[in-house]
Amino acid sequence: ANSLHNLGNCYRDLCEFDKSAECLTKSLTLLSQNYGVENEDVADTCHCLAETLIARCELDDAITYLERALAIRRKKLGALDLNIASTLYNLAMISQTKGNWSNAMKYGKEALRIQRMTVGDNSPITLKTLECIGCVHKAKRDFEAAIQCFDKCISNGKT
C-alpha cells in the first residue's frame, strides 16, 4: 500500500493524474482493509488523492476526500497539527475557487490559527494562507481587509 501511495505521488508530480488517481485509490483500499478506515496513513492517502483530483479539476470529489482526511486527522493528531492546517488550506482554496467565500474564510482562518501557533507568523506556509485569506477578502470586495492581509505578507517577506 505504501509503495502504491508513493507511486501515485510520483505520477501526480509528473502530471499523470489518471495513473496517480489509480495508484492512490488502490492504496487507499488496501490501507483501509489492513489498518481500518481511521488510520493516519488512510488520512494521508485521502489528502494526496484529493490533491490529484484538484489537479484534474474534480473539486467536489476532492472535497469529499479532504473532509475524510480532516476528520481522521482531527481525531488522531489533535488540534494543532500542520497536517490538519494543510487539509484546511486545501479546503479553503477549493472553496475560494468555487466562490464559496464563507467556507473559504472559515477554513482559511482555522488553518492560519494552527500555523501561527505551530510555526509562527513569518513562516512561508503561514504567509501563503494569509495571502489566500486576502484573496477571499478581495473577491468579496472587502478591500481594506485584503490590503491588511497583503501588507502583512509583504512586511513579513512574501512578495
TORPA-4810 file (N, C-alpha, C, O; in nm, 3 decimals):
<nodes>
NODE_1_0.082_-0.119_0.000_0.000_0.000_0.000_0.087_0.126_0.000_0.055_0.224_-0.068_A
NODE_2_0.197_0.125_0.077_0.284_0.243_0.082_0.352_0.269_-0.051_0.367_0.384_-0.093_N
NODE_3_0.393_0.161_-0.119_0.456_0.180_-0.250_0.357_0.235_-0.352_0.393_0.317_-0.435_S
NODE_4_0.233_0.189_-0.345_0.129_0.244_-0.434_0.106_0.393_-0.404_0.090_0.473_-0.496_L
NODE_5_0.105_0.427_-0.276_0.090_0.567_-0.235_0.204_0.652_-0.294_0.181_0.756_-0.354_H
NODE_6_0.326_0.604_-0.275_0.442_0.679_-0.325_0.443_0.685_-0.477_0.478_0.789_-0.534_N
NODE_7_0.405_0.577_-0.543_0.398_0.577_-0.689_0.292_0.676_-0.737_0.313_0.748_-0.834_L
NODE_8_0.179_0.677_-0.669_0.073_0.773_-0.705_0.120_0.917_-0.693_0.088_1.000_-0.778_G
NODE_9_0.197_0.947_-0.588_0.251_1.082_-0.573_0.352_1.114_-0.683_0.357_1.228_-0.730_N
NODE_10_0.432_1.016_-0.723_0.527_1.038_-0.833_0.452_1.070_-0.962_0.488_1.163_-1.034_C
NODE_11_0.348_0.993_-0.989_0.269_1.019_-1.110_0.203_1.157_-1.105_0.195_1.225_-1.207_Y
NODE_12_0.157_1.198_-0.987_0.099_1.332_-0.975_0.205_1.438_-1.006_0.178_1.536_-1.075_R
NODE_13_0.325_1.418_-0.953_0.433_1.514_-0.979_0.470_1.519_-1.127_0.518_1.621_-1.176_D
NODE_14_0.446_1.409_-1.197_0.472_1.403_-1.341_0.351_1.447_-1.423_0.353_1.440_-1.546_L
NODE_15_0.246_1.492_-1.355_0.120_1.535_-1.420_0.050_1.422_-1.493_-0.021_1.445_-1.591_C
NODE_16_0.071_1.300_-1.447_-0.001_1.184_-1.499_-0.111_1.151_-1.399_-0.100_1.057_-1.320_E
NODE_17_-0.216_1.231_-1.403_-0.316_1.232_-1.298_-0.404_1.106_-1.297_-0.447_1.063_-1.190_F
NODE_18_-0.430_1.049_-1.412_-0.510_0.926_-1.413_-0.435_0.812_-1.345_-0.493_0.738_-1.265_D
NODE_19_-0.307_0.799_-1.376_-0.226_0.695_-1.311_-0.213_0.723_-1.162_-0.217_0.632_-1.080_K
NODE_20_-0.197_0.849_-1.128_-0.188_0.887_-0.987_-0.314_0.847_-0.912_-0.306_0.784_-0.807_S
NODE_21_-0.429_0.883_-0.966_-0.556_0.851_-0.900_-0.575_0.700_-0.886_-0.624_0.652_-0.784_A
NODE_22_-0.536_0.626_-0.989_-0.549_0.481_-0.984_-0.464_0.421_-0.871_-0.512_0.339_-0.793_E
NODE_23_-0.339_0.463_-0.862_-0.249_0.412_-0.758_-0.297_0.451_-0.619_-0.299_0.369_-0.527_C
NODE_24_-0.335_0.576_-0.603_-0.377_0.624_-0.472_-0.509_0.560_-0.429_-0.527_0.531_-0.310_L
NODE_25_-0.599_0.536_-0.522_-0.725_0.469_-0.489_-0.698_0.325_-0.444_-0.758_0.278_-0.347_T
NODE_26_-0.610_0.256_-0.515_-0.573_0.119_-0.473_-0.507_0.121_-0.336_-0.538_0.037_-0.251_K
NODE_27_-0.417_0.215_-0.314_-0.350_0.227_-0.185_-0.452_0.251_-0.074_-0.445_0.189_0.032_S
NODE_28_-0.547_0.340_-0.099_-0.649_0.373_-0.001_-0.732_0.249_0.036_-0.762_0.227_0.153_L
NODE_29_-0.767_0.171_-0.064_-0.844_0.049_-0.039_-0.765_-0.048_0.047_-0.817_-0.102_0.145_T
NODE_30_-0.638_-0.070_0.011_-0.554_-0.163_0.089_-0.531_-0.113_0.231_-0.540_-0.191_0.326_L
NODE_31_-0.501_0.014_0.245_-0.478_0.069_0.379_-0.602_0.057_0.466_-0.593_0.021_0.584_L
NODE_32_-0.718_0.086_0.409_-0.843_0.077_0.484_-0.871_-0.066_0.527_-0.917_-0.091_0.639_S
NODE_33_-0.843_-0.161_0.437_-0.864_-0.302_0.469_-0.767_-0.350_0.576_-0.804_-0.423_0.668_Q
NODE_34_-0.643_-0.309_0.564_-0.538_-0.359_0.653_-0.534_-0.290_0.789_-0.504_-0.355_0.890_N
NODE_35_-0.563_-0.161_0.794_-0.544_-0.085_0.918_-0.670_-0.018_0.970_-0.668_0.042_1.078_Y
NODE_36_-0.778_-0.027_0.897_-0.902_0.038_0.938_-0.917_0.174_0.872_-0.819_0.233_0.826_G
NODE_37_-1.039_0.223_0.869_-1.069_0.345_0.794_-1.028_0.473_0.866_-1.034_0.581_0.807_V
NODE_38_-0.986_0.463_0.992_-0.947_0.584_1.067_-0.797_0.586_1.097_-0.756_0.640_1.200_E
NODE_39_-0.719_0.529_1.012_-0.574_0.524_1.026_-0.512_0.651_0.967_-0.563_0.706_0.870_N
NODE_40_-0.401_0.696_1.027_-0.334_0.817_0.977_-0.286_0.802_0.833_-0.288_0.898_0.756_E
NODE_41_-0.242_0.681_0.795_-0.200_0.659_0.657_-0.318_0.670_0.561_-0.302_0.714_0.447_D
NODE_42_-0.436_0.631_0.606_-0.557_0.649_0.526_-0.582_0.798_0.505_-0.613_0.842_0.394_V
NODE_43_-0.567_0.877_0.611_-0.584_1.022_0.601_-0.484_1.082_0.502_-0.521_1.165_0.419_A
NODE_44_-0.358_1.041_0.513_-0.255_1.093_0.422_-0.288_1.059_0.276_-0.272_1.142_0.187_D
NODE_45_-0.334_0.937_0.253_-0.366_0.896_0.117_-0.490_0.968_0.066_-0.496_1.005_-0.051_T
NODE_46_-0.588_0.989_0.152_-0.705_1.069_0.113_-0.663_1.210_0.071_-0.710_1.264_-0.029_C
NODE_47_-0.572_1.268_0.151_-0.524_1.403_0.120_-0.451_1.405_-0.015_-0.474_1.494_-0.096_H
NODE_48_-0.365_1.308_-0.038_-0.290_1.302_-0.164_-0.383_1.278_-0.283_-0.365_1.338_-0.389_C
NODE_49_-0.480_1.191_-0.265_-0.577_1.166_-0.372_-0.656_1.293_-0.401_-0.684_1.323_-0.517_L
NODE_50_-0.692_1.366_-0.298_-0.762_1.493_-0.319_-0.677_1.591_-0.400_-0.729_1.661_-0.486_A
NODE_51_-0.547_1.596_-0.372_-0.459_1.686_-0.449_-0.455_1.646_-0.596_-0.448_1.732_-0.683_E
NODE_52_-0.459_1.517_-0.623_-0.465_1.470_-0.761_-0.598_1.511_-0.824_-0.602_1.555_-0.939_T
NODE_53_-0.705_1.495_-0.751_-0.837_1.532_-0.803_-0.848_1.683_-0.826_-0.913_1.726_-0.920_L
NODE_54_-0.785_1.761_-0.741_-0.781_1.907_-0.763_-0.712_1.936_-0.896_-0.759_2.019_-0.974_I
NODE_55_-0.601_1.869_-0.920_-0.528_1.890_-1.046_-0.613_1.850_-1.166_-0.595_1.904_-1.275_A
NODE_56_-0.705_1.755_-1.147_-0.795_1.713_-1.255_-0.924_1.796_-1.257_-1.016_1.768_-1.334_R
NODE_57_-0.931_1.898_-1.171_-1.047_1.986_-1.160_-1.173_1.912_-1.115_-1.284_1.952_-1.150_C
NODE_58_-1.156_1.806_-1.040_-1.268_1.731_-0.983_-1.285_1.775_-0.838_-1.257_1.701_-0.744_E
NODE_59_-1.332_1.899_-0.824_-1.329_1.964_-0.694_-1.426_1.902_-0.593_-1.392_1.891_-0.475_L
NODE_60_-1.544_1.863_-0.636_-1.639_1.804_-0.541_-1.586_1.673_-0.484_-1.599_1.647_-0.365_D
NODE_61_-1.527_1.591_-0.570_-1.467_1.466_-0.521_-1.348_1.495_-0.429_-1.329_1.427_-0.329_D
NODE_62_-1.270_1.597_-0.463_-1.156_1.635_-0.379_-1.204_1.677_-0.240_-1.143_1.641_-0.140_A
NODE_63_-1.313_1.752_-0.234_-1.368_1.795_-0.106_-1.404_1.673_-0.020_-1.377_1.671_0.100_I
NODE_64_-1.464_1.574_-0.082_-1.503_1.453_-0.009_-1.382_1.388_0.058_-1.387_1.352_0.175_T
NODE_65_-1.273_1.374_-0.018_-1.153_1.311_0.037_-1.084_1.400_0.140_-1.031_1.350_0.239_Y
NODE_66_-1.085_1.531_0.117_-1.024_1.621_0.216_-1.103_1.621_0.346_-1.044_1.623_0.454_L
NODE_67_-1.236_1.619_0.337_-1.316_1.614_0.459_-1.293_1.483_0.535_-1.290_1.482_0.658_E
NODE_68_-1.275_1.374_0.462_-1.245_1.245_0.526_-1.108_1.253_0.595_-1.093_1.209_0.709_R
NODE_69_-1.009_1.308_0.524_-0.875_1.322_0.583_-0.880_1.412_0.706_-0.817_1.382_0.808_A
NODE_70_-0.955_1.520_0.697_-0.965_1.614_0.808_-1.026_1.548_0.932_-0.977_1.567_1.044_L
NODE_71_-1.132_1.471_0.913_-1.196_1.405_1.026_-1.101_1.308_1.095_-1.094_1.303_1.218_A
NODE_72_-1.028_1.231_1.016_-0.931_1.136_1.073_-0.819_1.211_1.144_-0.781_1.177_1.256_I
NODE_73_-0.767_1.312_1.079_-0.655_1.387_1.137_-0.695_1.456_1.266_-0.617_1.457_1.362_R
NODE_74_-0.813_1.514_1.270_-0.859_1.579_1.395_-0.865_1.476_1.509_-0.827_1.505_1.622_R
NODE_75_-0.913_1.359_1.477_-0.928_1.255_1.579_-0.794_1.199_1.624_-0.774_1.173_1.742_K
NODE_76_-0.701_1.181_1.530_-0.574_1.113_1.560_-0.461_1.208_1.599_-0.373_1.170_1.676_K
NODE_77_-0.462_1.331_1.548_-0.345_1.418_1.564_-0.365_1.532_1.664_-0.268_1.595_1.704_L
NODE_78_-0.486_1.558_1.703_-0.510_1.670_1.793_-0.536_1.797_1.716_-0.539_1.798_1.593_G
NODE_79_-0.553_1.905_1.789_-0.598_2.031_1.728_-0.489_2.110_1.658_-0.518_2.184_1.563_A
NODE_80_-0.365_2.097_1.701_-0.259_2.184_1.649_-0.156_2.104_1.570_-0.042_2.087_1.614_L
NODE_81_-0.195_2.056_1.456_-0.105_1.979_1.372_-0.102_2.041_1.232_-0.206_2.077_1.177_D
NODE_82_0.017_2.054_1.176_0.030_2.116_1.044_-0.036_2.035_0.933_-0.073_2.091_0.830_L
NODE_83_-0.052_1.904_0.953_-0.125_1.825_0.854_-0.272_1.867_0.850_-0.333_1.870_0.743_N
NODE_84_-0.328_1.898_0.965_-0.465_1.949_0.970_-0.472_2.083_0.899_-0.563_2.108_0.820_I
NODE_85_-0.375_2.170_0.926_-0.372_2.301_0.862_-0.360_2.287_0.709_-0.423_2.363_0.635_A
NODE_86_-0.282_2.192_0.663_-0.267_2.170_0.519_-0.399_2.128_0.456_-0.434_2.176_0.348_S
NODE_87_-0.471_2.039_0.522_-0.601_1.997_0.471_-0.699_2.114_0.470_-0.773_2.133_0.374_T
NODE_88_-0.699_2.191_0.578_-0.786_2.309_0.585_-0.752_2.410_0.475_-0.841_2.468_0.413_L
NODE_89_-0.622_2.429_0.450_-0.580_2.521_0.344_-0.634_2.475_0.209_-0.685_2.556_0.131_Y
NODE_90_-0.623_2.345_0.180_-0.674_2.294_0.052_-0.825_2.312_0.043_-0.877_2.347_-0.064_N
NODE_91_-0.896_2.290_0.152_-1.041_2.313_0.153_-1.072_2.461_0.130_-1.169_2.495_0.061_L
NODE_92_-0.991_2.549_0.188_-1.010_2.693_0.166_-0.988_2.730_0.020_-1.063_2.808_-0.037_A
NODE_93_-0.885_2.674_-0.040_-0.855_2.706_-0.180_-0.966_2.656_-0.273_-1.006_2.727_-0.366_M
NODE_94_-1.016_2.536_-0.249_-1.126_2.485_-0.331_-1.250_2.572_-0.311_-1.318_2.606_-0.408_I
NODE_95_-1.279_2.608_-0.188_-1.396_2.692_-0.160_-1.381_2.827_-0.230_-1.478_2.881_-0.284_S
NODE_96_-1.261_2.881_-0.229_-1.236_3.008_-0.298_-1.259_2.990_-0.448_-1.324_3.074_-0.510_Q
NODE_97_-1.208_2.884_-0.506_-1.224_2.857_-0.649_-1.372_2.846_-0.685_-1.414_2.891_-0.792_T
NODE_98_-1.450_2.784_-0.596_-1.592_2.764_-0.622_-1.677_2.887_-0.586_-1.798_2.887_-0.607_K
NODE_99_-1.613_2.991_-0.532_-1.685_3.111_-0.496_-1.763_3.100_-0.366_-1.852_3.180_-0.339_G
NODE_100_-1.729_3.002_-0.285_-1.793_2.984_-0.155_-1.708_3.058_-0.051_-1.626_2.998_0.019_N
NODE_101_-1.730_3.189_-0.043_-1.644_3.275_0.037_-1.651_3.242_0.185_-1.549_3.248_0.254_W
NODE_102_-1.769_3.207_0.235_-1.779_3.181_0.379_-1.698_3.057_0.419_-1.629_3.059_0.521_S
NODE_103_-1.705_2.950_0.339_-1.624_2.832_0.369_-1.476_2.861_0.350_-1.392_2.817_0.429_N
NODE_104_-1.443_2.936_0.245_-1.303_2.970_0.221_-1.246_3.045_0.340_-1.133_3.019_0.383_A
NODE_105_-1.323_3.138_0.393_-1.276_3.217_0.508_-1.269_3.129_0.634_-1.173_3.139_0.711_M
NODE_106_-1.369_3.045_0.654_-1.372_2.959_0.773_-1.251_2.866_0.774_-1.180_2.857_0.874_K
NODE_107_-1.230_2.796_0.663_-1.117_2.702_0.657_-0.983_2.776_0.662_-0.889_2.733_0.729_Y
NODE_108_-0.975_2.887_0.590_-0.851_2.963_0.587_-0.812_3.017_0.723_-0.695_3.009_0.763_G
NODE_109_-0.909_3.070_0.796_-0.879_3.125_0.929_-0.837_3.016_1.027_-0.748_3.037_1.110_K
NODE_110_-0.900_2.900_1.016_-0.861_2.791_1.107_-0.720_2.742_1.074_-0.641_2.715_1.164_E
NODE_111_-0.690_2.730_0.945_-0.554_2.689_0.904_-0.453_2.792_0.954_-0.347_2.755_1.007_A
NODE_112_-0.484_2.919_0.937_-0.394_3.026_0.978_-0.369_3.022_1.129_-0.256_3.041_1.174_L
NODE_113_-0.473_2.998_1.207_-0.459_2.990_1.353_-0.362_2.878_1.392_-0.274_2.897_1.476_R
NODE_114_-0.378_2.762_1.330_-0.290_2.649_1.360_-0.146_2.681_1.318_-0.052_2.654_1.393_I
NODE_115_-0.131_2.737_1.200_0.004_2.769_1.150_0.072_2.872_1.239_0.190_2.858_1.270_Q
NODE_116_0.000_2.974_1.279_0.060_3.076_1.365_0.105_3.016_1.498_0.209_3.054_1.551_R
NODE_117_0.026_2.924_1.551_0.059_2.865_1.681_0.172_2.762_1.671_0.240_2.736_1.770_M
NODE_118_0.192_2.705_1.554_0.294_2.600_1.542_0.423_2.648_1.476_0.531_2.611_1.520_T
NODE_119_0.413_2.730_1.372_0.535_2.773_1.302_0.554_2.925_1.301_0.656_2.974_1.252_V
NODE_120_0.457_2.999_1.353_0.473_3.144_1.367_0.420_3.223_1.249_0.382_3.168_1.146_G
NODE_121_0.421_3.355_1.266_0.366_3.447_1.167_0.450_3.460_1.041_0.397_3.491_0.934_D
NODE_122_0.580_3.436_1.051_0.669_3.462_0.938_0.699_3.340_0.853_0.775_3.349_0.756_N
NODE_123_0.641_3.227_0.886_0.663_3.105_0.808_0.603_3.119_0.668_0.495_3.177_0.654_S
NODE_124_0.670_3.068_0.567_0.614_3.074_0.431_0.474_3.011_0.420_0.391_3.060_0.344_P
NODE_125_0.449_2.903_0.494_0.315_2.843_0.484_0.210_2.931_0.550_0.096_2.938_0.502_I
NODE_126_0.245_2.998_0.658_0.152_3.090_0.723_0.121_3.207_0.631_0.006_3.247_0.617_T
NODE_127_0.224_3.259_0.567_0.205_3.373_0.477_0.124_3.334_0.354_0.047_3.414_0.302_L
NODE_128_0.142_3.211_0.307_0.064_3.163_0.192_-0.084_3.158_0.228_-0.169_3.194_0.147_K
NODE_129_-0.115_3.113_0.348_-0.254_3.107_0.393_-0.310_3.248_0.413_-0.425_3.274_0.377_T
NODE_130_-0.230_3.337_0.469_-0.274_3.475_0.487_-0.302_3.538_0.351_-0.398_3.614_0.337_L
NODE_131_-0.221_3.508_0.253_-0.244_3.559_0.117_-0.376_3.505_0.060_-0.450_3.578_-0.005_E
NODE_132_-0.404_3.379_0.085_-0.531_3.318_0.042_-0.649_3.393_0.104_-0.746_3.425_0.036_C
NODE_133_-0.639_3.421_0.233_-0.745_3.495_0.302_-0.758_3.635_0.242_-0.870_3.685_0.225_I
NODE_134_-0.646_3.697_0.210_-0.650_3.828_0.145_-0.723_3.822_0.011_-0.798_3.913_-0.024_G
NODE_135_-0.700_3.715_-0.063_-0.769_3.699_-0.193_-0.920_3.682_-0.175_-0.999_3.729_-0.257_C
NODE_136_-0.959_3.614_-0.068_-1.103_3.600_-0.040_-1.163_3.736_-0.007_-1.269_3.771_-0.057_V
NODE_137_-1.094_3.812_0.078_-1.142_3.947_0.109_-1.154_4.030_-0.019_-1.252_4.102_-0.037_H
NODE_138_-1.055_4.021_-0.105_-1.057_4.097_-0.231_-1.176_4.054_-0.317_-1.245_4.139_-0.373_K
NODE_139_-1.199_3.924_-0.328_-1.310_3.873_-0.407_-1.444_3.920_-0.351_-1.540_3.942_-0.426_A
NODE_140_-1.451_3.934_-0.218_-1.573_3.983_-0.153_-1.582_4.135_-0.158_-1.677_4.194_-0.107_K
NODE_141_-1.483_4.197_-0.219_-1.473_4.342_-0.233_-1.454_4.412_-0.097_-1.491_4.529_-0.080_R
NODE_142_-1.397_4.341_-0.003_-1.359_4.398_0.125_-1.211_4.436_0.112_-1.122_4.369_0.164_D
NODE_143_-1.190_4.545_0.042_-1.055_4.584_0.005_-0.969_4.623_0.124_-0.848_4.598_0.123_F
NODE_144_-1.027_4.682_0.225_-0.949_4.721_0.343_-0.889_4.598_0.410_-0.770_4.598_0.445_E
NODE_145_-0.969_4.495_0.429_-0.919_4.371_0.491_-0.818_4.302_0.399_-0.718_4.248_0.446_A
NODE_146_-0.844_4.305_0.268_-0.750_4.243_0.173_-0.615_4.314_0.180_-0.511_4.248_0.183_A
NODE_147_-0.616_4.445_0.181_-0.492_4.523_0.187_-0.415_4.492_0.315_-0.293_4.481_0.313_I
NODE_148_-0.486_4.478_0.427_-0.420_4.443_0.553_-0.349_4.308_0.542_-0.236_4.293_0.588_Q
NODE_149_-0.417_4.211_0.482_-0.355_4.078_0.467_-0.232_4.086_0.377_-0.126_4.034_0.411_C
NODE_150_-0.247_4.152_0.263_-0.135_4.160_0.168_-0.019_4.239_0.227_0.097_4.204_0.206_F
NODE_151_-0.050_4.349_0.300_0.056_4.426_0.365_0.132_4.342_0.467_0.255_4.351_0.475_D
NODE_152_0.060_4.259_0.545_0.127_4.171_0.642_0.218_4.070_0.569_0.329_4.040_0.615_K
NODE_153_0.170_4.020_0.457_0.254_3.927_0.379_0.381_3.996_0.333_0.491_3.942_0.347_C
NODE_154_0.367_4.114_0.278_0.483_4.187_0.226_0.580_4.224_0.339_0.701_4.208_0.326_I
NODE_155_0.525_4.274_0.451_0.612_4.313_0.562_0.684_4.194_0.624_0.788_4.211_0.689_S
NODE_156_0.630_4.075_0.604_0.695_3.954_0.659_0.775_3.880_0.554_0.818_3.767_0.577_N
NODE_157_0.797_3.942_0.438_0.889_3.885_0.341_0.827_3.814_0.221_0.901_3.768_0.134_G
NODE_158_0.696_3.802_0.214_0.634_3.737_0.098_0.598_3.846_-0.003_0.517_3.934_0.025_K
NODE_159_0.660_3.838_-0.118_0.633_3.938_-0.221_0.560_3.876_-0.332_0.527_3.944_-0.430_T
</nodes>
